[in-house]
Amino acid sequence: MWMYLGLWAALFLGLHNICKKHAVQGNAVLPVLLGTIFSGFLLLLPLFLISTFAANYAKQMGFYITPLPAPMHGYIFIKSILMSASWILAFQALKHLPITIVSPIRSAGPFFTFIGAIFIYNERPNFIQWFGFFVIIIAVVLYSKIGKKEGINFKKINGFLP
């Protein structure tokens, strides 16, 4: 069952990347990103308002948003700066590179999560986790070979490297 759900997730992530690619073609990245963030804000605003003005109803429905202390908002602000930088770079890459190159690179995110878990949190991965880690590395290497066949040379792309 999980394999079918994984395939559905891959399909929808692919469609999502195609829509993002279409959105940034011929448009500036920052207004597209602002529209994306604003649409997410509009989606969550009703939940926030219900949590604020009808907390019992929101708790009953399972959509209650708990208030956070000021220091926690500071951490969220720092994370939002990091995520904004990541999204700006991802949208720039999506605008200037073929989708067949950008999507696999973005899907290598679990690789960096894995590395962070090992070095920051001193986690000890088991055999299956190490196997998944090497599958990611092999997939990125294979995608780089596909990119070379498409004529992508990262050393000569104007605007990215001197």
Residue pairs with C-beta under 8 A, 6 or more apart in sequence:
13 103
13 107
14 103
17 94
17 99
17 102
17 103
17 106
18 99
20 32
20 91
20 94
21 94
21 95
21 99
21 102
23 32
23 35
23 36
24 32
24 91
24 94
24 95
25 95
29 88
29 91
29 92
29 95
30 88
32 91
33 84
33 87
33 88
33 91
36 87
47 58
47 63
47 65
48 65
50 57
50 58
50 61
50 63
51 58
51 63
51 64
51 65
51 66
55 64
58 64
58 65
68 76
90 102
90 106
93 102
93 105
94 102
96 157
96 159
96 160
97 152
97 157
98 147
98 150
98 152
100 143
100 146
100 147
100 150
101 143
101 146
101 147
101 150
101 152
104 139
104 140
104 143
105 140
105 143
108 136
108 139
108 140
110 132
110 136
111 133
111 136
111 137
111 140
114 125
114 129
114 132
114 133
114 136
117 123
117 125
118 125
125 133
154 160
154 161
155 161
